[in-house]
Amino acid sequence: MNSLSPRAAIGLFLIVVLAWGVNWSVTKQLVQFLPPLWTSAIRSWIALAGLFVILGPSNNLVIPERRDIPVVLSVALLHMTVFSVLVAAGVRFLPASKAIVLGYTTPLWVALAAPPAGEGHPNGAETRRRAAGADRPRRHPEPDLD
């Protein structure tokens, strides 16, 4: 893997920060004219096309194996679809600045509010791990990309 120079890394970081910031304002404008589901669909198709353009020529495009399909579908349905549609619906009624805070803190609220399946109510240590996001690897294993 090629390492980036510090200058290139900072440049790419600034591009990502600006793109994320602009994303919320663009979503706010789109939901004034389109339903939230269509807004999310358009954003997803643009991202898909962008990823194919970036990953295809560099030979980094990975097609998931059959055993990874449940993980890919759960992420696609729960995060990419449901979360995006709910955020788009919320940004329709909230200022973009408040929607950003609500959107990016959602994982904290969900982790604290939902006890793990079959484990009952979390104790104090479990609640602190969830608040810090430290239980993610244990609860959501990464798909095998090799």
Secondary structure, 3 states (H helix, E strand, C coil): CCCCCHHHHHHHHHHHHHHHHHHHHHHHHHCCCCCHHHHHHHHHHHHHHHHHHHHCCCCCCCCCCHHHHHHHHHHHHHHHHHHHHHHHHHHHHCCHHHHHHHHHHHHHHHHHHCCCCCCCCCCHHHHHHHHHCCCHHHHCCCCCCC
